[in-house]
Amino acid sequence: MSGFSIVLGARAVAPEPKGLLGVLDVLIDGTNITARVGEGQLLPFLRDLAHATADLTSQRRARVAVPFYLRDDAWELGLLRDGRDVLLSVYRPAGPVEVAVFERRVEGAALRAGLRAALDDALARVESADARVDLACAREMLGQVGELEEAPALAPAQTIAIEGASGALAIRGDVTLRASCDARPSSARSELLPLLVPGQLELSIRGRSRPLGEGFVFLAVEALLALAAELLDAHETGRAVHRRVELLGARLVARVASDGAMGLTVRRRGDEPLAVGETFPGVSPRDLALAVAALARSLARAVLHHDRSQAGNLRLETFRAAQKALVARLRPQAGISTLVNDAPESYRAYAQATRPTSDRPAPPGKLRYAPRWSQAVPAIDLGGTFLCGDVLLAQGGRELFALDRSTGEARWSRPLGRAATVPTPGGLARLESSGALSVLDFGTGETTLSLKLAPRVGSAPAGCVVNAPGLPKLLVVTEGDRYVSAVDLVAGELRWRHTISRGGACRVRRAGRLLVLANGGPALTAVDVQSGEVVWKVASERRFSVAPTFDQDSVYALCGDPTAGRRDADALLGIDAWTGERRFASPVTGRLAGAAPLVTRGVVVVATRGERGLGLCAFDRRTGAPRWSAPAGLLSPEAALLVVDDAVFANTAEGELVAIDAESGDVRYRRRLCSEPADTAPRRLEPVLRSGALFVPQRGVHVVRPSDGADLGQVPCDLIPDLLRVDERCDVYVAEESGHVAALTAGPRLSLVR
């Protein structure tokens, strides 16, 4: 017969009415299975454990978990009825999950006897009347229930095989499950105890197998789902990552290089340094993600088949949602067909060119700058800082400031937290994570419009502002997870709502009277600005995960899958902006860099990424024929690109400005603007074209002539230009991530008058 006892701490009586202070240990055959319960938790834990034991004895429940706290950690004591016995487990359900004890068998009579003795001991020590009432009720209920002799025993455990495979990679294993007769609970709740299923897993790549070990398979597959999603994110953005994950009895090491190559290493705990045969190079992140998703689906189905009550388990529901989201990112949706607009005439009137041009010649002489003012904005949000008319709007950590651009003095401020912000013709639009949309007047800071939209979780909102002759003044934003909505800035109401095919990041580009949507799915959709109706749709076998570019009468979109191992299916599509017809589809050699296509008068330039850095390739804008290509390594991995007339300018994090002829691909010039380490580079490297001069942010702000790279001046500022704004007078506004903002004014220039 197993012995069960509860030992209360030495400090038994408390003068306060809180009850018993000290420690509580649960012992089975002299072994402590709970360590010390935190002070103040003794009586609630003892009371709840007594009620849970009464429920098991009376067969009202077959499984129950009692929470308790060890200092700042939340733990649970799980009880599972098995005939006359009870199986006890102790585990931490949240954060880094830890299982201290799993299904330690205790006879029901010993459990009840130990609880009765602990309750009697507590009643003799506690002076608080309220606490004595609670303990007495628990003691009485425990004494009224009978024995466990008539309770049915657990069904025999079954070993179920689970598997997930994709390509040359497979993950196989076995789990031990018991059938349960519990009814589905009336409310959904999160439970870990029924998901602690023991088993083992094995990884196989190209016929070579490596055991991962034995343990709780559900926890291991949870970690694999998170790892696969993180590796996909890094692979899509071209980031190099190195992750170690402890799974069962092994350590899984995943390395992803900036060029997308991935390798896996499996090492058992206590092994000697790895041999070459235990490292698996050349593994595709896509295959790993598909294999893990298939394994998770197989495990979830097995759990639900043996225990239908887990259909209301929120933890299992979250597990299945992560598995489905992983599959949705990798597999295109079926049933998407191409739609062509057969009445394009009403849209042609809105054709326009969007490429930057040097609208006036660069100043012939030097530009001289002098400091005008400086201010401090605590915890500044660079993404929420805008130059709007006569004010510079700067979002701090807890307050929004409107600074006069001439004096730097605060015209007004409002206590507002951070939100997604965008300037509109009617004021500054702010979209909070809760879905609350408001528009603030630039001059006074008063709210001129407020609206409640669906909250968006998981990715930042995206959209654009529509303000063109003949079109309504609209703010188009992503709403919730599956909608793009248009808010009328004049009427202050929702004008239309369009449902997108899948959740995730959505990229919106305006093409005249159309909005072109790319949300990472296998379709590029154009909707009418005024009504939200679908005008045309281009379907593809690959994903549109990069923002498209519109110029004159064409839309240029990159169609590819950054997570796939094969790169030959990535292509540049030229699409008629008004009908949606494909004009060409040109394959792109190399890994897409994730930047939108750059359009000049004659070519379309696409940025690619390799292990050595960025490369470029150009295509004829009418036919899609390849014109020239520059391999990866022409530019450093971090660079901001800008097209001006017939040249592509690249401002790199290594302090270099590179000008490339868009027609031939030849390098016109390279200028070393900064020789300091790359960690001093600004957060944003985008150059600004203003009045025929190019303002280039580096360790300082350099002003150059685009045609030949001649130095036109340098802005004397001690701040790193993490954010650069230039107004119509060529005055410069610089914001540093530290929270400092400075304005510098351009001095008078002499010019020859004939």
N, C-alpha and C positions, 0 to 999 in steps of 0.2 A: 504493500500500500504506500503510495507516494505521500510524503508529508508536505503540508502547506501551512504556512504561518505568516502573519503580518506583525512586524515589530515596530512599535512606536518609539520616537526619540525620547531622550532623557528629560528634555525640557518639556514637561507635560502640561503644566497649568499656566495659562496666560492671564494677566490681569485685565487685558482688553476683552471686549466681547467678540473678538475675531475668532476665538476658539483655540485650537491646539497648535502650538508652534513646535518646530523641531524637525525630525526626519521620520520617514516611513520606508521600510524595506519589505519587499515581498520575497519570501524565501520558499524554495521548493527543495526538499531534502537537504536543507542547509545552504543551498546556493542562492545568492542574491540575483534576481532577474530584473529588478527595476532600478538598482542603485538608489539614489536619494531623491525623493520627491521634494520640490521646492517648498519653502515655508509658506504657509497660508493656503496650500493646496491639499493638506492632509485630510481634513474632514470632508471636503467635496469629493475627493477621489475615493475615500472609504465608503461614503454614502452611495456614489454612482456605481461602484463595484458591487455593492450589495444588491442594488436594484437590478443590475445586469445579470447577476447570478440567479436572482429570483425569476427573471424572464426566461433564462435557459432551463431552469428546473421545471417551471410550469409549461414549458414547450411553446411559449408565446413567440420566441425567436430561437433560431438555431445558431446565429452568429451575431456578435455584438462587439463593439470597440469602445473602450473607456479612455477618454483623454486624460493626460496628466502632464505636468510641466517640470522640467529639470532646469532651474535657473531661467535662461531665456529661450530654451528649446521646448517645442511642443512634441510630445510623444503620445503613443497610444498603447494600451494593453488590450490585445484582441483575444476573445474567447470564442471557441468553436465547440459545439456540443457533439459528442460521439458516444452514443449509448449512455453508459453510466459515468463516462469520463468527460473531461473538458481539456481541449488543446489550447495552451496559452502561447501567445506571441507578443513580443515587445519590439516596437519599431518606431522610427521617426518618419512621419508620412510626408513632410514638406521639406523644401530646401534640399540639401544633400541627403537623400534617403539612406537610412541606416537600419538594418535589421539586427537587433541584439540577440533575440531569442525567437525561434520559430517552432511552433507547435510542440511545446513541452507538455507531455501528457500528465494530467493530474486527476485523481479520482474525485468525483463529485462530492462524495461525503467529506473528504479531506478539505476540499475547497470551502464548503459551507461551514465546517467546524472551525477552520482558521478565521473565516470572516466573523463568525459569531464571537469568537474569543477577542478579536480586535475591536469589535463594536462594544463589547462589555468593558474592555479596558478603557476605551475612549470615553464611554459614559461615566466611568468612575473618575476620570480626570478633568473633564471639561466642566467649566463653571457657567458658560454662556447658556441662557435658557433657550434661545433660538436654536443653537447648535445641538443641544440635548434633544429637542423635539425632532429635528431631522434625523439624528442617529437612532432615536427610539422607533420612529416610523420604519426606517430601514431594517432595524433588528426585528421588528414585529413581522414585516413582510417576509423576511428570510425565514422566520420560524414557522410561518403558515404553509409554505410550499412543501411538497412531499419529496420523495427520492427520485433519482434519475433512472431507476431500474426499467421503467416502462418506455423510456425514450428510445426511438429507433437509432441504430448505429449508422454511421456514415457509409455511403455507398463505396464500394471498392474503387480505388484510384485507377485511372486509365492513362496509359502513355500514348500521347498523340504526337505524330510527326508534323512539323511545320517546315516550310521552305520558302525561300525567295531567291529568284535567279534572274539575271539579265546579262546577255552576252557570255563572256567567259567567267563571270563572277557569280558565285552562289553562296548563300548562307542557309545552312540546314540545322535542324535541331529537334529535340524531343522535349515535351512538357508533360507534367503529371497533373491531371485534372480530376476533380471529383464532381459527380452530378449533385445538384442541389434541388431541394423541393420547396425552397422559400418562394413565396409569392413576390411579384414585383412591388416595391414600395410605392405608396401613394404620392410621394414627392421624390424628385431627383436629388441625389446627394453624392458627395465625393467620398469614396471608400477605397482604401488601399489594401485592406486585409484580404478580400477575395481575389485580388490580383497578384498576390504573392504566390505565384505558381513556380515550383522548382522545376528545373530542367537543365539542358545543356545546349550549347551552340557550337557550330563548326564552320569555318570559313574556307571556301575552296575557290581557287583562281587558276584557270588553265590546267585543271587536273591535279594541282598541288593543294593539299588540305592542311589546315592548321587548326587544332581545337582551341576554342576560346575559353572553355572551362565549364564548370557547373555552378548553378546559383539560381537566382530569381530572374527568369527570362524576360518577364514583362518590363522590369526596370532596365535591363540591358537594351531591349528594343527601343524603349523610350529614349535612351541616350543615343542610340544609332540614328533615330529620326532627327534629333536635334543636330547631330554631327553632319548628316547628309544635307540638311537645309543650309547649314553654315558654309559647307564646302561649295554648294551650288551658288550661293551669293558671292563668295570670293571668286569663283570661276567666271561668273557673268561679268563682274566688274574688273577682272584682271588683277586682283590682289593676290599676293603670295601669303599663304597661311601655313601654320604648323600647329597641329592640335594633337594632344594626348588624351585618350579616354580610357578609363578603367572599366572593363567589362568582365563580369564574372570573375574568373581567375587570371585574366590576361590584360595586357595593355595594348591598345590599338593606336598606332601612330599614323596620322595622315598628313602628308605634305603636298601642297598645291603650289606650283611655281606660277610666276606672272604670265607665262605663255600658255597656261592651262594644263600642263602635264602634272599628273598626280601619281603618287606612290603610297603604298600601304605597307606597314610593318607590324607584325604580330609577335608579341613576346609574352611568354608565360612568366608569372611572378617567380623569382628565384632562379630564372634561367641565366646561363652564362651569356657574355656578349654575343649578339646575333651573328649567325652565319649568313653568307650571301643568299642562300636558298630560302631564308625566312622573310626576305623583303620582296614585295611584289611591285615592280615598277610598271609604269605605263597603264595604270588602271584608270578607266574613264569615270569621272564624277557622275555622269549620267547613269552608267551601269550600276554604280554603288547605290545611287538614290533609288533606282527602280527596284533593285534587289531588296533593299531595306523596306521599301513601301510594300512589296509583295509579301515579305516576311511579316510585317505588321498586320496586314490584312488577314493572313493565315492565322496568326495568333488571336486576333480579335474574334474571328469566326469560331475558333475552337472554344474560346472562353464563353461566348454567348450560347453556343450549342449545348454546353454542359451546365450552364447556369443562366437561365433566362432572366432571372432577377437583376442581372447586371446591365440590362438594357437601360436602366435608369441611373447608372453609375456615371457621374460627371467626369471622373478621371478617365474612364474608358471612352467616354464621348469625346473628350479632348484628344485622346490618343488617336481615335479614328479620324477626327478632323485634321490632325497633323498629317496623317497618312494620305488622306484624300487631297490635301493641299499640295503635297509633294508630287503626287501623280498628275494633278492639274497643271503644274509648272512644266512637266516634261512631255506630256502627250497632248497633241492638238485636239480640239473638240471636233466631233463629227457633226455633219449636217450643215456646215457653213458653206454657202455658195456665193459666187460672184454676182453682183448686181450692177448693171450698167444704166446710167441715166440717159434716157432717150429724148430729153427736152432740156438741153444745156443752155439754150439761148438766154434765159433770164439770169444766168450766173456769169456770163462772159463779161458783162459790164463792170465787174468788180476785179478784173485782172490788175495786177500790180507787181512791181519788182520789189523784192525784199532784201537784196544784197546791199551791204554798205558801199557807198561811193564817196570819194573825196570831192564834195560838192563845190569846194573853192580851193584855190591854190594855197599851199602852205606859206606861212609868213616868211618873207625873205630874210629877216634878221632874227636875232636872238630874242627869246622870251625871258623876261626877268620877273621873278616872283618875290613877294614880300609877305611875311606872316600877317594875317589879319586878326584872328582870334583863335582861342583854343578852349575846349570845355572837357569835362569828365562826365561820362555816362556809366554808372556802375553796372557791371555785368551786361555790357552791350550785346545786342543780337544783331550781327552783321546782316543777316537775311531780312531783318525788319527795319533797315535804315534806308531812307529814300530822300532824294532831293525833289521837292514838289513846289514849284513856283518860288515864292520868297521864303520858304521855310525848309529846314532840314529835319525830317522826322527820324528820331532815334529811339528804338525800343530798348529799355533797360531791363534789369531782372524783374522789377516790380512796378515800373513806371514808364509811361510813354511821354517823351519830350518833343516839343516843337521849337527848334532853335531858329532864330532869325539868321538868315544866311549872310547878312551884312555885318551884324554886330555880335552874333553868337549868343545873345541873351534869349532866355526861355520865354517865348510868347505865351505858352500855356503848357501844362503838364497834367496827366491823369494817372491815377493809380491803377494801372492795368498790367496784368501778367502777359507772358508771351503767348503769341498766337500766330497763325499763318496770315500774313498781311500782303496787300497789293494795292498800289495807288489806282484810283478810278477817277473819272471826270467829276464825280460828286463828292469825293473825299477818300480817306484811307479806309479800305475794307479790311476787316479783321474776322477771321474764321477760327473759333476756338475748337479744342478737341471735343467738347460736348456738342458741337453742331450749332452753337449760337453765332449768328452772323450779324455784324454791326458795321455801319459806315460812319466815320467821324469827319466832321468838317475840318479842312486844312487850317482855316483861320482861327477858329474858336475851340476846336476839340469837342464840340457838342455832337451828340448822336443824332444823325439825320435819318437813319434807316436801321431797323432791327428786324431780324427774321430768325426763325428756328428751323435748322436743317437737321438731317440725320447725322449722328456722330460717325466719324471715320476712324477706324482702328486699324493699325498695322502698317500704314504708309502715310506719308505726308500728302495733303490735298494738292491737286494740280488744277490748272485752268487758264483762262485768259480773259482779257477785257475787250469788249466789242464797242468801238466808238469811231464810226466812220459815217460819212454822208449817206443817207438813205437807209441806214440800219439802226435798229433800236439800241439804246445804251444798255448793255448787258454785262453782267459779271457771270461768267461760266465757270463753275467749280465742280469737282468731284464730290459727291454726297454719299455718305455711307460707304458700303463696299461694292455696290453694283450700279451706281447711278452717276450720270453727269447732268447737272441741273443748271438752268439759266435764271438768274435773278434780274428782274427789271429794275434798274437803278433810278428810274423816274417814278414808277408806280409803287415801288417798294414791295413787290410780291413775286412769287415764283411764276415764271412765264411758261416753262416746259421742263420735263424731266425725261431723260433718255436712259434706258437700261443697257448696260454694257454686258458683254458675253461672259466675263470673268472678273473676279476681284483682283486686287493688286495695284501696282503703280500704273497710272494712266497718264498719257502725254497728249496734250491738246494743242493743235496748231490751227490758226485761222487762215483760210484761203479765200479771201474775198467774202462772199456770202455763205461760205461753207466752213464748218469746223471738222478737221480731220483728226480722228481719234486712233491712237495706238496704245493698247493696254497689255502688251506682251502676249496676246493670243494670235491665232493664225489668220486674222482678218484685219484689214485696214478699212475703217468706216468713215464716211463723210455724211454729216447731218446738216440740215438747213438751220441757219442761225435764228431765223424768225420763228420757226415752228418746232424744231427738234426732230423732224422726220428724216429718215434715212434716204439720202439721195443716191448714193452709190456705195458699193462694197467690193473690195478686192480680197479674195481668199487665196491662201497659199498653204503649202505643206509645212512651212517653217513659220517662226514667230516674228511678229513685228514688235521688237523690244526696244527700238531706238526711235527717238522723235523724228518725224518726217520733216522735210523742208519744202516750202512753197515759193515759187518764183514765176511771175508772169502767168502762164497758162499751164504749168506743170507742177506736179507733186513728186518729189524724189524720196523714196523710202528704202530703208535697209531691211531686208528680209533674211533672218538667220536665227540660229539657236546657239547662243554662247555656251550652252552646257553640253553640246554634242561633241563627239570626238572627231567626226568628219567635218571638214571646213568647206568642201567643194560645193555644198548646197547653198551657202550664203550668197546673196545676190543683191544688186542695186536695181530697184524697179523704177522706171520712168512711167508716170501715170498721167493721163489727161485730167486736169484738175476739175473739169466740168462734166465729163461723161464717166470717168472712172475706168476708161479703157487702158489696157497696158500698151505702152509704146515700145518698151524693151525690158528685158531682164538680163542683166550682165553679171556673171559670176565674179565674186570678190575673192581674191587670193589672200589668205592670211586671216588672222583672228580680228574680228571687229573690235574697235576701241571703245564703243559705246557712245560715240559722238554723232550728232546729226550731220548729214551730208552738207558740204559747202558748195555753193553754186556761184559760178562766175558767168561772164558773157558767153563763153564757149564750152566750158567743161563743168563736170561735177566731181568734186574731190572727196574721197572717203579716207578716213583715218583708220589704220590698222595697228595692232599691238603685237609685239614680239618680246622675246626674252631680253633683247638689247635696248628696247625702247619703242618709239612710235615710228610708223612708216606711213606713206601716202600713196594712193593710186587714183588716177584721173580717168574719166570716161566722157565721151562726147555727149553733150546734154540733149542732142536730138536723136541720135541713133544708139547710144549706149556703147559704142565701140571703144575699146581701151585706147587711151592716148599715151600714157606714161605711168610709170610706177617707181617709187623709191622704197627700198626695203626697210624693214624695221631697224632702227638704229640711227636713222637720219636725225631724229629728235629724241630728247631725253624722255623717260617714261611719263613725267609730269609736265604738260605743256598746254597752254590755251591757244586756240586757233581762231583767226579772224581773216575774212576775205575783204580786201579793199581793191576795187576795180579788177585788175587782172593779176593780182598777186595774193598769195596766202602767207599770212604772218603768223609766226609761232613764238610765243613768249614762254621760255622754259624756266623750270625751277632752278636750273643751274646758272641763271643770270645771263642767258644769251637770247638775243632777238634774231630770228632767222626769217628772211624774205625769200619766197620761192615763186618763180614764175609759173602761173597756173596753166599756161599754154604748152610749155615745154618741159616743166619739171626741174629746170635748172635753178640752182641757188643763186639768187641775185647778190645777196650779201649776208654776212653774219657779223653781228656786233656784240661784243662782250660788254654788257652793261654793269655787271656786278661780279666780283671775284670772291665774295664771301661764301661761307658754307651754305648748302642748300636748306639747312634748317632755319635760316634767317629769311627765306623767301616768304612773300605774303601768302595769305590763305587763298586769295583769288588772284589769278594771273591774267585775267582778261584785259587786253589793252582797250583803250577808248579812242575813237576817231572823233575829232572835233575841230571844225574850221580848217580842214586840210592838214592838221597835225595829228600825230599818233602819240597818245599819252600811255606810256608803258610802266606798269608798277613792278618794281624790283625792291631792293633794299631802300631805294628812294623812288621818286617818280621822274622818269626821263621823257623828254619831249623830242621826237625825231620826225624828220620829213619822210613820208612813206616811200617816195620815189627812189631815193638813193641812201636813206639811212642817216643823212646828215644830222648832227646834233643841233637842235633848236633851243635847248635850254634844259635846266634841271631844277626841280622844285626843292628848295632848301627846307627839309622837314626831318625832325628826329624820329618821327613815328614810322613804323613799318606799315605800308599802305595795304593792310588786309582788305580794305574796301576803298575803292577810288570812284569819285564822282567828279565830273567836269561840266560846268554850265555853259550857256551860250556866250558868255564873256571870256571863256577860257579860264575862269577861276577854278581852283582845284580844292576839293574837299576830301580829306583823308581821315579814315577811322581805323584805329588799331584794336585788336582783339582784347587788349588790356582794359579798354573802356575810354581811351582818350580820342577826342575828335578835334581836328584842326582845319582851319580854312586859310588859304593863301590866295592872294590876289595878283593878277597879272599886271605888270607895270605898263605905262604908255610905250608905244612903239613908233619909231620914226619911219616914214615912208616918203619916197620921192614923188612930188606932185609936179606934173608937167603943165 
